[in-house]
Amino acid sequence: MIRPILACIDPYKTAEEFAAVGWKIDFSQPPESGDPLVGVSLCGNSVLLGVTEGYVSKEQLPHIGCGVEIYMTVPNEQIREIYENHLKLNPTELTVQPWGDMAFEVNIGGYQFMIAVI
């Protein structure tokens, strides 16, 4: 299993963005732990939200997530509800893609996600 760690200026605030559109916060390290890390998931797909400090320079901050799209699948019977939950983030339309998958794209915390049916 691959579980990416996404660099975030503030992983706790970014986790709130994910939670606001229906993602589950699986765990959250205390800020004073010295390892600010939050795990979030949607239908069994999970990512870790870490800090930018030490990983992304100030000059690179405007380009967080550039060139990366995370493809994830969700159950067919949940795709419409998941799409509706993400509407406040201005996703692309939920449509059948040229290769046949029903999917939409959305940017959360500077990262591009393609959420598709299984």
C-alpha positions as CSV (number, residue, x, y, z in Angstrom):
1,M,0.0,0.0,0.0
2,I,1.3,3.5,-0.8
3,R,0.3,6.3,1.5
4,P,1.7,9.6,0.4
5,I,2.8,12.3,2.8
6,L,1.6,15.7,1.5
7,A,3.6,18.7,2.6
8,C,1.4,21.4,4.1
9,I,2.1,24.7,5.7
10,D,-0.2,23.8,8.5
11,P,-1.3,20.1,8.4
12,Y,-3.9,20.7,11.1
13,K,-5.7,23.5,9.2
14,T,-5.4,21.5,5.9
15,A,-7.0,18.5,7.7
16,E,-9.9,20.7,8.5
17,E,-10.3,21.4,4.7
18,F,-10.5,17.6,4.0
19,A,-12.9,17.0,6.9
20,A,-15.2,19.8,5.7
21,V,-15.9,17.9,2.5
22,G,-16.5,14.5,4.2
23,W,-13.0,13.0,4.6
24,K,-12.3,11.3,8.0
25,I,-9.5,12.4,10.3
26,D,-7.9,9.1,11.2
27,F,-5.4,10.5,13.7
28,S,-3.7,13.7,14.6
29,Q,-0.3,13.9,16.3
30,P,-0.3,16.7,19.0
31,P,1.3,19.9,17.6
32,E,3.8,19.8,20.6
33,S,4.9,16.3,19.7
34,G,7.6,17.5,17.3
35,D,6.1,15.5,14.5
36,P,3.1,17.4,13.2
37,L,1.3,14.8,11.2
38,V,-2.4,14.1,10.4
39,G,-3.9,11.1,8.7
40,V,-7.1,11.6,6.6
41,S,-9.1,9.1,4.5
42,L,-12.0,8.7,2.2
43,C,-13.5,5.3,1.5
44,G,-10.3,3.5,2.6
45,N,-8.0,5.8,0.6
46,S,-5.6,7.6,3.0
47,V,-3.0,10.3,2.8
48,L,-0.8,11.8,5.5
49,L,-0.6,15.5,5.9
50,G,2.9,16.7,7.1
51,V,4.8,19.9,7.3
52,T,6.5,21.8,4.6
53,E,9.4,22.9,6.9
54,G,12.5,21.0,5.9
55,Y,10.8,19.6,2.8
56,V,9.7,22.6,0.8
57,S,11.5,25.9,0.6
58,K,9.6,29.2,0.8
59,E,10.3,29.8,-2.9
60,Q,8.6,26.5,-3.7
61,L,5.5,27.0,-1.6
62,P,3.3,28.4,-4.4
63,H,4.0,25.2,-6.4
64,I,3.0,22.6,-3.7
65,G,1.5,19.7,-5.5
66,C,2.4,20.9,-9.0
67,G,2.5,18.1,-11.5
68,V,1.0,15.5,-9.1
69,E,-2.5,14.1,-9.3
70,I,-3.7,11.5,-6.8
71,Y,-6.1,9.0,-8.3
72,M,-8.4,7.2,-5.9
73,T,-11.4,5.0,-6.2
74,V,-14.6,5.0,-4.2
75,P,-17.7,2.7,-4.3
76,N,-20.1,3.4,-7.1
77,E,-23.0,3.9,-4.8
78,Q,-21.2,6.7,-2.9
79,I,-19.8,8.7,-5.8
80,R,-22.7,11.2,-6.1
81,E,-22.7,12.0,-2.4
82,I,-19.0,12.4,-2.3
83,Y,-19.2,14.6,-5.4
84,E,-21.9,16.8,-3.7
85,N,-19.7,17.1,-0.5
86,H,-16.9,18.5,-2.7
87,L,-19.0,21.1,-4.5
88,K,-17.8,23.9,-2.2
89,L,-14.3,23.3,-3.6
90,N,-15.4,23.8,-7.3
91,P,-14.6,20.3,-8.6
92,T,-14.8,19.4,-12.3
93,E,-18.0,17.9,-13.4
94,L,-18.7,14.3,-12.5
95,T,-18.5,12.7,-15.9
96,V,-17.5,9.5,-17.7
97,Q,-13.8,9.8,-18.7
98,P,-12.5,8.9,-22.1
99,W,-11.1,5.6,-20.7
100,G,-14.5,4.7,-19.1
101,D,-14.3,5.7,-15.4
102,M,-16.9,8.0,-13.9
103,A,-14.8,10.6,-12.1
104,F,-14.2,14.2,-11.0
105,E,-11.2,16.2,-10.1
106,V,-10.8,18.5,-7.1
107,N,-8.0,20.5,-5.5
108,I,-7.6,20.2,-1.7
109,G,-4.8,21.9,0.2
110,G,-2.9,22.6,-3.1
111,Y,-3.1,18.9,-4.2
112,Q,-5.1,17.6,-7.2
113,F,-7.3,14.5,-6.6
114,M,-9.2,12.5,-9.2
115,I,-11.9,10.6,-7.4
116,A,-13.4,7.8,-9.5
117,V,-15.8,4.9,-9.1
118,I,-14.3,1.4,-8.6
